[in-house]
Amino acid sequence: MSACTSTNPVYIRKDISQDNHMISEVLIVVEYLNMKENTDGSFTFSEDVNLINQDEIYNLVSDVLEGKGYPVSSAYLKSSGFIMDRSVVVRHYYNGEKKDQMISPPFILRSFNLNESIVQGLEILMYELNKPMSRVLKDYRASIYNNYLEVMPMIDLPDDTAILLVESYRPKNVFLGSFDVGFGVGNSSVSMGLHNRPYKPKTEVNFIHKGSGDLLWSNQTSLLGEENKEKFFQTFPTRQ
C-alpha cells in the first residue's frame, strides 16, 4: 500500500470532551476499492489485491487508535464497492486468474460480530457522508456543525461507541487516463458509480460518535500508508 505525504486541512470538533462523548470502543469500517479500466471499456476487479489492502488499512488505523488510547472493537466491516450502483458489472480476477463469472458490487463484504441490520445502518451512514454537496456548503457545514444523529438509530450499537470509517478509492486507468470513481444521485439515494473524469485516488477518514452523531474528526489525502500516517493522524483526538 503506497502513500503520499500530502494531507488536506482537517476538521476537528471544538467541543470534544469525555463528558460529551464517552467512548468505550471504536468500530472500524474500511471501504477500499481498486479497479482498472481495460482497452475495451470494461472494468477489472482483482479480489486478492483488494483483500490485502483492506487488511493493511485496518491494521494501520487499529495501531493509530490503540496509540491514541482507544479500545478497538472486535467487530469490524471491510468492503469493496459497498455503496456502488448495483447495476455495475466487472470482470473478476483472483490470484491473477480471470474468473468465468462477472460480478456486481459489493465485490467484497466481510463483517465480524455485526448483524445484517447494523451493516445496513453503516451503509446508510456512508451514503450520508458521500452526499453530493457544493464546496462552499461543504466548507460551511464542516466549520459550523456536522452531525449524523438522524442516521444513528439505524445502527444498533451502544451510544458510547465511536465509528472510524475509512474510504479509500484507487481507480486505475492505465490505458485511457479518464476513469474515476465518483458519486451520483439516484432516485432515492446516493450511489457510487463510474464517471468520466480525471483519475484521482482519494482516502477519507471520518471519526463519528454514535450516541451524539457528532463528527469528531475528519481528514483526507490521496494515498494513506505507513509513510504518512503520523502526519495524517497528528491532530486525531487522544482518548481522555
C-alpha positions as MATLAB code, in Angstrom:
seq = 'MSACTSTNPVYIRKDISQDNHMISEVLIVVEYLNMKENTDGSFTFSEDVNLINQDEIYNLVSDVLEGKGYPVSSAYLKSSGFIMDRSVVVRHYYNGEKKDQMISPPFILRSFNLNESIVQGLEILMYELNKPMSRVLKDYRASIYNNYLEVMPMIDLPDDTAILLVESYRPKNVFLGSFDVGFGVGNSSVSMGLHNRPYKPKTEVNFIHKGSGDLLWSNQTSLLGEENKEKFFQTFPTRQ';
ca = [
       0.000    0.000    0.000;
       1.752    3.137   -1.198;
       1.393    6.536    0.383;
       1.544   10.205   -0.450;
       2.590   12.825    2.096;
       0.023   15.457    1.104;
      -2.745   15.909    3.651;
      -5.726   18.239    3.411;
      -6.778   20.526    6.291;
      -8.525   18.520    8.972;
     -11.915   19.039   10.564;
     -11.822   18.818   14.365;
     -14.883   19.279   16.535;
     -14.179   22.030   19.035;
     -16.200   20.691   21.982;
     -14.702   17.206   22.273;
     -14.726   16.125   25.901;
     -15.025   12.873   27.818;
     -18.312   14.102   29.333;
     -19.955   14.878   25.994;
     -18.526   11.961   24.041;
     -17.919    8.901   26.173;
     -16.151    6.289   24.034;
     -15.740    2.725   25.289;
     -14.603    1.253   21.970;
     -14.197    2.082   18.293;
     -15.739    0.140   15.430;
     -13.560    0.236   12.302;
     -15.190    0.303    8.874;
     -12.873    0.038    5.867;
     -14.158    0.624    2.334;
     -11.300    0.037   -0.099;
     -11.770   -0.151   -3.860;
      -9.134   -0.663   -6.541;
     -10.323   -1.160  -10.113;
      -8.936   -0.511  -13.567;
     -10.394    0.117  -16.999;
      -9.455   -2.138  -19.887;
      -8.887   -1.214  -23.525;
     -12.378   -2.444  -24.471;
     -14.070   -0.176  -21.914;
     -14.769   -2.941  -19.397;
     -13.536   -2.839  -15.821;
     -11.417   -5.324  -13.894;
     -11.604   -6.062  -10.173;
      -8.776   -8.020   -8.557;
     -10.145   -9.665   -5.436;
      -6.824  -10.567   -3.835;
      -5.425   -7.031   -4.269;
      -8.478   -5.538   -2.589;
      -8.481   -8.092    0.247;
      -4.828   -7.397    1.045;
      -5.302   -3.634    1.082;
      -8.460   -3.818    3.205;
      -6.462   -5.669    5.845;
      -3.469   -3.314    5.580;
      -5.641   -0.253    6.122;
      -7.468   -1.939    9.007;
      -4.170   -2.793   10.718;
      -2.826    0.725   10.166;
      -5.804    2.515   11.725;
      -6.018   -0.067   14.534;
      -2.457    0.825   15.522;
      -3.286    4.525   15.420;
      -6.375    4.099   17.611;
      -4.535    1.998   20.183;
      -1.734    4.566   20.228;
      -4.316    7.257   20.990;
      -5.764    5.191   23.839;
      -8.921    3.814   22.215;
     -10.006    0.176   22.623;
     -10.672   -1.282   19.181;
     -13.900   -3.248   18.850;
     -13.648   -6.929   17.971;
     -16.355   -6.248   15.379;
     -15.477   -4.741   12.006;
     -16.697   -4.222    8.468;
     -14.388   -4.464    5.429;
     -15.815   -3.866    1.982;
     -15.126   -3.045   -1.657;
     -17.825   -1.276   -3.649;
     -20.178   -1.103   -0.658;
     -22.267    1.815   -1.929;
     -21.698    1.440   -5.655;
     -24.576    1.187   -8.086;
     -25.566   -2.496   -8.048;
     -26.041   -2.488  -11.826;
     -22.293   -2.132  -12.437;
     -20.741   -5.361  -13.769;
     -16.993   -6.002  -13.838;
     -14.521   -8.717  -14.699;
     -13.376  -10.727  -11.698;
      -9.765  -11.782  -11.110;
      -8.306  -13.740   -8.220;
      -4.635  -14.705   -7.852;
      -4.042  -13.276  -11.301;
      -6.599  -15.569  -12.939;
      -9.732  -14.393  -14.682;
     -12.917  -15.979  -13.352;
     -15.716  -17.039  -15.658;
     -18.458  -15.077  -13.935;
     -18.757  -11.275  -13.979;
     -19.571   -9.719  -10.594;
     -21.506   -6.728   -9.266;
     -21.000   -4.668   -6.097;
     -20.412   -5.052   -3.310;
     -17.482   -7.055   -4.633;
     -16.233   -7.885   -1.137;
     -18.162   -7.589    2.112;
     -16.563   -9.027    5.251;
     -18.207   -8.360    8.588;
     -17.439   -9.791   12.003;
     -19.762   -9.623   15.039;
     -22.184   -7.363   13.138;
     -25.711   -8.380   12.235;
     -27.337   -7.508    8.923;
     -29.253   -4.600   10.431;
     -26.071   -2.913   11.683;
     -24.373   -3.434    8.313;
     -27.334   -1.792    6.579;
     -27.177    1.105    9.030;
     -23.479    1.601    8.298;
     -24.314    1.616    4.591;
     -26.808    4.438    5.150;
     -24.206    6.350    7.170;
     -21.767    6.042    4.283;
     -24.433    7.366    1.920;
     -24.869   10.394    4.184;
     -21.138   11.048    4.286;
     -20.972   10.993    0.497;
     -23.989   13.082   -0.414;
     -23.143   15.463   -3.264;
     -22.584   18.947   -1.889;
     -21.141   22.176   -3.231;
     -17.666   23.082   -1.941;
     -18.987   26.258   -0.317;
     -21.726   24.382    1.530;
     -19.341   21.588    2.490;
     -16.811   24.031    3.961;
     -19.564   25.888    5.833;
     -21.064   22.678    7.187;
     -17.680   21.402    8.361;
     -16.690   24.646   10.072;
     -20.045   25.246   11.787;
     -21.750   21.966   12.525;
     -21.642   18.372   11.413;
     -23.939   15.782   12.918;
     -25.342   12.441   11.801;
     -27.729   11.814   14.686;
     -30.664   11.027   12.377;
     -28.789    8.019   10.998;
     -27.689    6.605   14.345;
     -30.955    4.840   15.364;
     -30.413    2.626   12.308;
     -27.074    1.437   13.733;
     -27.755   -0.814   16.719;
     -24.580   -0.132   18.672;
     -24.089    1.228   22.214;
     -24.150    5.016   22.462;
     -20.592    5.077   23.828;
     -19.253    3.515   20.625;
     -17.370    5.550   18.034;
     -17.131    4.634   14.354;
     -13.930    5.146   12.386;
     -14.905    4.997    8.743;
     -12.090    4.812    6.188;
     -12.913    5.158    2.486;
     -10.016    4.612    0.109;
     -10.533    4.622   -3.652;
      -7.776    3.637   -6.061;
      -9.299    3.648   -9.564;
      -6.765    2.798  -12.262;
      -6.883    3.605  -15.919;
      -3.595    2.507  -17.372;
      -4.864    2.897  -20.927;
      -7.228    5.844  -21.245;
      -6.476    8.124  -18.305;
     -10.095    9.166  -17.814;
     -11.513    6.792  -15.226;
     -12.572    7.709  -11.747;
     -14.949    6.588   -9.047;
     -17.497    9.175   -8.081;
     -20.925    9.676   -6.626;
     -24.178   10.291   -8.456;
     -27.683   10.895   -7.179;
     -30.198    8.140   -7.876;
     -33.962    8.324   -7.477;
     -33.954    7.596   -3.769;
     -30.348    7.510   -2.595;
     -26.779    8.353   -3.343;
     -24.913    5.646   -5.199;
     -21.336    5.400   -6.311;
     -20.803    4.798   -9.988;
     -18.238    5.163  -12.736;
     -17.765    8.616  -14.219;
     -15.625   10.069  -16.947;
     -13.430   12.491  -15.055;
      -9.708   12.687  -14.336;
      -8.271    9.834  -12.299;
      -7.600   10.905   -8.743;
      -7.083    8.494   -5.837;
      -8.633    9.558   -2.566;
      -8.665    8.436    1.050;
     -11.051    9.999    3.554;
     -11.327    9.145    7.253;
     -14.270   10.175    9.453;
     -14.481    9.638   13.227;
     -18.099    9.730   14.419;
     -19.638    9.372   17.885;
     -22.592    7.006   17.842;
     -24.609    8.435   20.745;
     -24.492   12.082   19.658;
     -23.968   11.601   15.934;
     -21.193   14.190   16.122;
     -18.382   14.146   13.618;
     -15.382   14.404   15.940;
     -12.568   14.389   13.383;
     -12.142   14.127    9.637;
      -9.239   14.242    7.203;
      -8.484   13.259    3.631;
      -5.484   12.718    1.402;
      -4.625   10.927   -1.805;
      -2.874    7.799   -0.542;
      -2.582    6.775    3.110;
       0.121    4.430    4.346;
       2.839    3.907    6.937;
       4.912    6.713    5.415;
       2.406    9.473    6.154;
       0.121    8.074    8.866;
       1.822   10.079   11.640;
       1.243   13.360    9.823;
      -2.257   12.404    8.725;
      -3.414   11.475   12.245;
      -1.378   14.143   14.064;
      -4.477   16.054   15.220;
      -6.591   12.965   15.911;
      -8.041   13.372   19.443;
      -6.415   11.367   22.225;
      -8.804    9.469   24.490;
      -9.168   11.186   27.854;
];
